[in-house]
């Protein structure tokens, strides 16, 4: 009898929960799921002329994609840049989070707020400020020339892959800092003390205790940085030049100048599929790694 | 831990420098009396700021951004409030899937959202403009707002709601007189942060605005011309100050009464 009522009540809970969720879910369905499904079907059409699209189904766009060296190169380059950005952001942010979690005693929240504050200023402006710094007549070059260290500006700084990687590392820092801090903060300090008391070296304590316990934060940071940066448009457009171009710049061109919507839709679909695949691989590998380390 | 680690402290401070210094160059050069942004500084001027008053297109773009931001933040915070309540209050079938679905727009590359909305909008025969931008921003802001609100609501004692119901208040009364005031700081924080996200958002606007530029689109358009750069710097500096103020306010609100409200209520009861 009690079981029966519990069943009714839990069903009632489902109804209540979904009533509350319905606006957000309907928004996601109408503004994301349906448009993405339509985008997927457009990737199987053919652009005949500027205004005309042939609506017969074909996988030709996908074949085109992998036959065009430029597109494949750009896809690989996007992944490579995102991978570098994720790695550098993690390595540079980790010690900062470690310091705040274990050495800062008062006002930890204030430190954290200050660390994430620059992230809230306009993305476009942050990218733009790197243009001021790295440009041929920018801060670094003009200072070095004025100081007499250089006679000509360093050209590799601007319009290059380096510029894109530096800028993205700066732009996405907050997304590494927050998950890393949260996972480090949760670690029970007595475990670390126990490790030390048992005679482990500092390095062993870090590698065998602290790092494995902070892995959830590391995985969170990897996913939250890697996925969006693969599709970044602004940074390569403003700072990448030809060398630092990424796939999204090409997708934009297909929807703009080139006006080949099916090809653009196919490129976007391939980008999304790649991202999803890499996400699955990364989370599986790290899960295994976690199991082995702990 | 009672030891100090000065190497890590120095590194942390350097990292702060890496985060802050680039952003500070905008305000510095906005007062510089030259078209090029290089050292040494040429002289102090407020001319670039005065220039902003005369730019008609800038005013139009600002107004467009405010309209989009207000609608997107109000709608997304409302949707997020309902959703956050469902996740914090109930355990139900498909909880993880629903959570994943609502968080999705925050995770997938923005350019894909933008392109997908562009394709459907154009094919429905609608004109590009601020409406699709607002829809895109609402979609993008909802997960942010929901994260903030879940954090607020999870620390909330649901027995207060039950007490109110037991004392004869109906569902709406309970919501407006008990839950809402307790959620309020979180709601305002979510509103402010969503507004800022929408106000600064570029990619969705870039694909969907058509001819009605928002503020980031206006800046993008001006960045290509060297002689127009200084007033973009001034505008950027103003936006940075404004954003910082709003975000600090939101952070402060988010923590307001987190512990205190409960204590107050406990005392009163």
Contacts between the chains, C-beta under 8 A, distances in Angstrom:
chain1	res1	chain2	res2	distance
A	10	B	92	7.9
A	13	B	90	4.9
A	13	B	91	7.0
A	13	B	92	5.6
A	14	B	90	7.8
A	14	B	92	4.5
A	14	B	93	5.6
A	16	B	86	7.6
A	16	B	90	6.2
A	17	B	86	4.3
A	17	B	89	7.7
A	17	B	90	4.1
A	17	B	92	4.0
A	17	B	95	7.6
A	18	B	86	7.5
A	18	B	92	7.2
A	18	B	98	8.0
A	20	B	82	4.4
A	20	B	83	6.5
A	20	B	85	5.4
A	20	B	86	3.8
A	21	B	82	6.9
A	21	B	83	5.3
A	21	B	86	4.8
A	21	B	98	5.6
A	21	B	102	7.7
A	22	B	82	7.9
A	23	B	78	7.3
A	23	B	79	4.4
A	23	B	82	5.9
A	23	B	83	7.6
A	24	B	79	4.4
A	24	B	80	6.7
A	24	B	82	6.8
A	24	B	83	4.2
A	24	B	102	5.1
A	24	B	142	5.7
A	24	B	146	7.3
A	25	B	83	8.0
A	25	B	98	6.5
A	25	B	101	6.5
A	25	B	102	6.9
A	27	B	79	6.1
A	27	B	138	6.6
A	27	B	139	6.0
A	27	B	142	6.6
A	28	B	101	5.3
A	28	B	102	5.9
A	28	B	104	6.6
A	28	B	105	7.0
A	28	B	139	7.0
A	28	B	142	8.0
A	31	B	117	6.6
A	31	B	135	5.4
A	31	B	136	7.1
A	31	B	138	7.5
A	31	B	139	4.5
A	32	B	104	6.6
A	32	B	105	5.8
A	32	B	113	6.5
A	32	B	116	7.0
A	32	B	139	6.0
A	34	B	120	6.7
A	35	B	113	7.9
A	35	B	116	3.7
A	35	B	117	5.2
A	35	B	119	6.5
A	35	B	120	4.2
A	36	B	112	7.3
A	36	B	116	4.6
A	38	B	116	7.0
A	38	B	119	5.6
A	38	B	120	5.0
A	38	B	123	7.0
A	39	B	112	7.8
A	39	B	115	6.3
A	39	B	116	4.4
A	39	B	119	5.1
A	39	B	120	7.8
A	42	B	119	5.6
A	92	B	15	6.7
A	92	B	18	7.9
A	93	B	15	7.6
A	95	B	8	5.9
A	95	B	11	5.5
A	95	B	12	7.2
A	95	B	15	7.9
A	96	B	11	7.2
A	96	B	12	4.9
A	96	B	15	4.9
A	98	B	8	6.9
A	99	B	5	6.9
A	99	B	8	4.3
A	99	B	9	6.6
A	99	B	11	7.4
A	99	B	12	4.7
A	100	B	12	7.3
A	102	B	1	5.5
A	103	B	1	6.5
A	103	B	3	7.9
A	103	B	4	6.9
A	103	B	5	5.4
A	103	B	8	6.5
A	103	B	9	7.3
A	109	B	255	7.1
A	113	B	248	7.6
A	113	B	251	5.1
A	114	B	16	7.3
A	115	B	16	7.4
A	115	B	19	6.9
A	117	B	244	6.5
A	117	B	247	6.4
A	117	B	248	7.6
A	118	B	19	4.8
A	118	B	20	6.0
A	118	B	23	5.3
A	120	B	193	7.8
A	120	B	196	6.0
A	120	B	200	7.9
A	120	B	243	5.7
A	120	B	244	7.4
A	120	B	247	4.4
A	121	B	23	5.8
A	121	B	200	7.5
A	121	B	239	7.4
A	121	B	240	4.9
A	121	B	243	5.2
A	121	B	244	6.9
A	122	B	199	7.9
A	122	B	200	3.9
A	122	B	202	7.9
A	122	B	216	6.5
A	122	B	236	7.3
A	122	B	239	5.8
A	122	B	240	7.5
A	122	B	243	6.9
A	123	B	200	6.1
A	123	B	201	8.0
A	123	B	202	6.2
A	124	B	200	7.1
A	124	B	202	5.0
A	124	B	216	4.9
A	124	B	219	6.1
A	124	B	220	6.6
A	125	B	23	7.5
A	125	B	26	6.3
A	125	B	200	7.9
A	125	B	219	7.6
A	125	B	236	4.6
A	125	B	239	6.6
A	125	B	240	6.6
A	126	B	22	6.8
A	126	B	23	6.3
A	128	B	26	7.5
A	128	B	219	7.8
A	128	B	223	6.5
A	128	B	232	7.8
A	128	B	236	6.9
A	129	B	22	4.5
A	129	B	23	5.8
A	129	B	25	5.2
A	129	B	26	5.4
A	130	B	22	5.9
A	132	B	25	5.1
A	132	B	26	7.4
A	132	B	29	6.5
A	132	B	37	4.7
A	133	B	22	5.9
A	133	B	25	6.4
A	135	B	37	7.4
A	137	B	36	5.4
A	137	B	37	7.3
A	137	B	38	4.9
A	138	B	37	6.7
A	138	B	38	6.5
A	139	B	25	6.4
A	139	B	37	7.3
A	139	B	38	6.9
A	139	B	39	6.4
A	141	B	38	7.6
A	142	B	38	3.4
A	142	B	39	5.0
A	143	B	39	5.1
A	146	B	39	6.3
A	146	B	40	6.7
A	170	B	18	6.8
A	170	B	19	7.0
A	170	B	22	6.3
A	173	B	19	6.1
A	189	B	1	6.7
A	223	B	107	7.4
A	224	B	107	7.3
A	227	B	107	5.6
A	227	B	108	6.7
A	227	B	109	6.6
A	228	B	107	7.4
A	228	B	108	7.8
A	228	B	109	5.5
A	228	B	110	6.7
A	230	B	109	5.9
A	231	B	108	7.8
A	231	B	109	2.4
A	231	B	110	6.5
A	231	B	111	4.5
A	231	B	112	6.2
A	232	B	109	7.6
A	232	B	111	7.9
A	233	B	111	5.4
A	233	B	203	5.8
A	233	B	206	7.5
A	234	B	202	5.9
A	234	B	203	7.1
A	238	B	223	7.4
A	248	B	109	7.3
A	248	B	111	4.7
A	251	B	111	6.2
A	251	B	115	6.5
A	252	B	111	7.4
A	252	B	206	7.9
A	252	B	207	7.7
A	255	B	115	6.3
A	255	B	118	6.5
A	255	B	207	7.0
A	261	B	119	6.8
A	264	B	115	6.6
A	265	B	115	7.0
A	265	B	119	6.6
A	268	B	111	7.2
A	268	B	112	5.2
A	268	B	115	5.0
A	268	B	116	7.6
A	271	B	109	6.7
A	271	B	112	6.8
A	272	B	108	6.6
A	272	B	109	7.3
A	272	B	112	5.4
A	275	B	108	7.3
A	275	B	109	6.8
